[in-house]
């Protein structure tokens, strides 16, 4: 499943910034003014399936899948660390095809790891 790089970064930042031990529903991420509901849902699902976020519950509400998101996993923290730095994020985005900002989570993790190695 391909994801939008900007949406991945935004979701990871929101999850990392919320108070520890509290949960946030994927419907309440506050990103609906930037991204479509479908994009947010697919991003959260991809992050969950890739073991980058911890989810307490997943449930259907009015035929929409919603998640109670807990914390970032170790892998989620590592990816966010790479994506948080604006210069690094720009390099990662620039290395993608200029016609798309969509990529698989696995490919995004590899790109981020490569840029992390070059920075250090």
C-alpha positions as CSV (number, residue, x, y, z in Angstrom):
1,X,0.0,0.0,0.0
2,X,1.4,3.4,-1.0
3,X,1.2,6.3,1.3
4,X,1.6,10.1,1.1
5,X,5.0,11.1,2.7
6,X,3.7,14.4,4.1
7,X,0.6,12.7,5.7
8,X,2.9,10.0,7.2
9,X,5.1,12.7,8.7
10,X,2.1,14.6,10.1
11,X,0.4,11.6,11.6
12,X,3.6,10.4,13.3
13,X,4.3,13.9,14.7
14,X,0.7,14.2,16.2
15,X,1.0,10.7,17.8
16,X,4.4,11.6,19.2
17,X,3.3,15.0,20.6
18,X,0.2,13.7,22.4
19,X,0.4,13.1,26.1
20,X,1.9,9.7,27.0
21,X,-0.7,7.1,27.9
22,X,-3.6,8.9,26.2
23,X,-5.2,7.7,23.0
24,X,-6.3,9.6,19.9
25,X,-8.9,8.4,17.4
26,X,-7.8,8.5,13.8
27,X,-10.9,10.6,13.1
28,X,-9.6,13.3,15.5
29,X,-6.1,13.8,14.2
30,X,-7.0,17.3,13.1
31,X,-5.7,16.7,9.6
32,X,-9.1,16.7,7.7
33,X,-8.5,20.3,6.5
34,X,-5.2,19.2,4.8
35,X,-5.9,15.6,3.6
36,X,-8.9,13.6,2.5
37,X,-10.5,11.2,5.0
38,X,-9.5,8.3,2.8
39,X,-5.9,9.3,2.8
40,X,-5.8,9.7,6.6
41,X,-7.5,6.4,7.1
42,X,-5.1,4.6,4.7
43,X,-2.1,6.2,6.2
44,X,-3.1,5.2,9.7
45,X,-3.8,1.7,8.5
46,X,-0.4,1.4,6.8
47,X,1.4,2.7,9.9
48,X,-0.4,0.2,12.0
49,X,0.2,-2.7,9.7
50,X,3.9,-1.7,9.4
51,X,4.2,-1.7,13.2
52,X,5.0,2.0,13.4
53,X,2.1,2.9,15.8
54,X,0.4,1.0,18.6
55,X,-3.4,0.7,18.3
56,X,-5.6,-0.2,21.3
57,X,-8.8,-0.7,19.3
58,X,-9.9,-0.7,15.8
59,X,-13.6,-0.5,15.0
60,X,-16.1,0.3,12.4
61,X,-18.2,3.4,12.8
62,X,-20.7,4.2,10.0
63,X,-18.8,1.9,7.7
64,X,-15.6,3.8,8.4
65,X,-12.6,2.1,10.0
66,X,-11.4,4.1,13.1
67,X,-8.4,3.4,15.3
68,X,-7.6,4.3,18.9
69,X,-3.9,5.2,18.5
70,X,-1.6,4.9,21.5
71,X,2.1,5.4,21.0
72,X,4.8,5.2,18.4
73,X,6.7,1.9,18.3
74,X,10.5,1.9,18.3
75,X,10.4,1.7,14.5
76,X,7.9,4.6,14.4
77,X,10.2,6.7,16.6
78,X,13.1,6.0,14.3
79,X,11.2,7.0,11.2
80,X,9.8,10.1,12.8
81,X,13.4,11.1,13.8
82,X,14.4,11.0,10.2
83,X,11.4,12.8,8.9
84,X,11.3,15.5,11.6
85,X,14.4,17.3,10.3
86,X,13.2,19.6,7.5
87,X,16.4,19.4,5.5
88,X,16.4,15.6,5.7
89,X,12.7,15.4,4.8
90,X,13.3,17.6,1.8
91,X,16.1,15.3,0.6
92,X,13.9,12.2,1.1
93,X,11.0,13.9,-0.9
94,X,13.4,15.0,-3.6
95,X,14.8,11.5,-4.0
96,X,11.3,10.3,-4.9
97,X,10.0,10.8,-8.3
98,X,9.1,14.5,-8.8
99,X,5.7,13.5,-10.0
100,X,4.6,11.7,-6.9
101,X,4.8,12.0,-3.1
102,X,3.4,8.5,-2.6
103,X,5.7,5.6,-1.6
104,X,5.4,2.4,0.4
105,X,6.2,2.5,4.1
106,X,9.1,0.0,3.6
107,X,10.6,2.2,0.9
108,X,10.2,5.3,3.0
109,X,12.0,3.6,5.9
110,X,14.9,2.6,3.6
111,X,15.2,6.1,2.2
112,X,15.1,7.6,5.7
113,X,17.8,5.1,6.9
114,X,20.0,5.9,4.0
115,X,19.8,9.7,4.7
116,X,20.4,9.1,8.4
117,X,23.6,7.2,7.6
118,X,24.9,10.0,5.3
119,X,24.1,12.7,7.9
120,X,26.1,11.0,10.7
